[in-house]
Amino acid sequence: MREEKDMENKTEAQCLYELAMKHIYGDGVPEDNELAVKLLTRAKDMGHVEAAYNLGICYHYGYGTAIDLGKAYELYLYSANSSYGKGMELVGRFYNRGIHVEQNRTQAEYWLRKAMESTDPEAVLEAQKELL
């Protein structure tokens, strides 16, 4: 019974995430970043890691919400701690450049190297560039 409920939550979170991304890009639905933020928030609250990362992007750049680098960092860190490569790369970038956090090369290298060990080719490439 518990496993069935967990599976339902994962499926619902994935559906919310996919709908949010459609609204971000206007893919078959009206482009609506504010609605996307609401949907991503619900999916993140259900444990969807990629939704957390993309919600971080929204807060980082002000898509559908006000720019909030602290919230963006918190969401990237959540995704990084869940082994999401792009989250690890952005946490490393924040430390490397001193974005919202105190610049810290040790922390930057830690997260960027973790990103380079991920299975996400884009995160690996961006982490390599950031380490140069």
matplotlib code that plots the C-alpha trace (Angstrom):
import matplotlib.pyplot as plt

x = [0.0, 2.8, 4.7, 1.6, 1.2, 4.9, 4.5, 1.4, 3.2, 6.2, 3.8, 1.9, 5.1, 6.4, 3.1, 3.3, 6.9, 6.2, 3.2, 5.3, 8.0, 5.3, 4.1, 7.7, 8.3, 4.7, 4.7, 1.1, -0.2, 0.0, 3.4, 2.9, 5.9, 3.9, 1.8, 5.0, 6.5, 3.4, 3.6, 7.3, 6.9, 4.2, 6.4, 9.5, 7.4, 6.6, 10.4, 10.9, 14.6, 14.6, 11.6, 13.6, 16.5, 14.3, 12.5, 16.0, 16.4, 13.2, 14.3, 17.8, 16.6, 13.2, 11.0, 7.5, 8.8, 11.1, 14.8, 15.9, 19.5, 19.2, 16.2, 17.9, 21.0, 18.9, 17.1, 20.3, 21.8, 18.7, 19.1, 22.9, 22.5, 20.1, 23.0, 21.6, 24.5, 23.3, 22.5, 26.1, 27.5, 25.5, 26.4, 30.0, 29.6, 28.0, 31.0, 33.5, 32.2, 30.9, 27.3, 25.1, 27.6, 31.1, 33.6, 35.2, 37.5, 37.5, 33.7, 33.7, 36.1, 34.2, 30.9, 32.3, 34.3, 31.1, 29.3, 32.0, 31.4, 27.7, 26.0, 24.8, 27.1, 26.0, 26.8, 30.2, 31.1, 29.9, 31.8, 35.0, 34.7, 34.1, 37.2, 39.5]
y = [0.0, 2.5, 1.6, 2.3, 5.7, 6.5, 5.6, 7.7, 10.7, 10.2, 9.9, 13.0, 15.0, 14.0, 15.1, 18.5, 18.9, 18.1, 20.5, 23.3, 22.9, 23.1, 26.4, 27.7, 27.0, 27.5, 23.9, 23.2, 25.4, 29.2, 30.4, 31.2, 31.3, 32.2, 29.1, 27.1, 28.3, 27.1, 23.7, 23.3, 24.2, 21.5, 19.0, 19.9, 19.6, 16.0, 15.3, 15.9, 16.8, 18.2, 20.4, 21.8, 22.6, 24.3, 26.2, 27.4, 28.7, 30.6, 32.3, 32.9, 34.7, 36.0, 33.8, 33.9, 35.2, 37.9, 37.2, 35.7, 34.3, 32.9, 30.8, 29.8, 28.7, 26.7, 24.9, 24.2, 22.8, 20.6, 19.2, 18.9, 17.0, 14.7, 13.9, 16.1, 17.0, 20.4, 21.4, 20.4, 22.5, 25.5, 25.2, 25.0, 28.1, 30.0, 29.3, 29.9, 33.3, 34.3, 34.5, 34.9, 32.9, 33.8, 32.9, 29.6, 27.8, 24.6, 24.3, 25.3, 22.6, 20.0, 20.6, 21.1, 17.8, 16.1, 17.5, 16.1, 12.7, 12.9, 11.2, 14.6, 15.5, 19.2, 19.4, 17.8, 20.2, 23.3, 22.2, 21.6, 25.1, 26.6, 24.9, 26.5]
z = [0.0, 0.9, -2.3, -4.4, -2.7, -3.3, -7.0, -7.3, -5.9, -8.2, -11.2, -10.1, -9.5, -13.0, -14.6, -12.7, -13.8, -17.4, -17.5, -15.9, -18.6, -21.3, -19.8, -19.7, -23.4, -24.6, -25.9, -26.8, -24.0, -23.3, -22.1, -18.4, -16.2, -13.1, -13.4, -14.2, -10.9, -9.0, -10.7, -10.2, -6.5, -6.1, -7.9, -5.8, -2.6, -3.8, -4.1, -7.8, -8.0, -11.6, -10.7, -7.8, -10.2, -12.7, -10.0, -9.0, -12.6, -12.3, -9.1, -10.5, -13.6, -12.5, -14.7, -13.3, -10.0, -8.5, -8.7, -5.4, -5.5, -2.0, -3.0, -6.3, -4.4, -1.9, -4.7, -6.6, -3.4, -2.8, -6.3, -5.9, -2.7, -4.6, -7.1, -9.9, -12.1, -13.2, -9.6, -8.6, -11.4, -10.5, -6.7, -7.8, -10.0, -7.2, -4.9, -7.7, -8.5, -5.1, -6.2, -3.1, -1.1, -0.1, -2.8, -1.8, -4.3, -2.1, -2.2, -5.8, -6.8, -4.6, -6.4, -9.8, -9.6, -8.4, -11.4, -13.7, -12.2, -13.0, -16.0, -17.4, -20.3, -20.2, -16.5, -17.1, -19.9, -17.9, -14.8, -16.8, -18.3, -14.8, -13.4, -15.9]

ax = plt.figure().add_subplot(projection="3d")
ax.plot(x, y, z, "-o")
ax.set_aspect("equal")
plt.show()
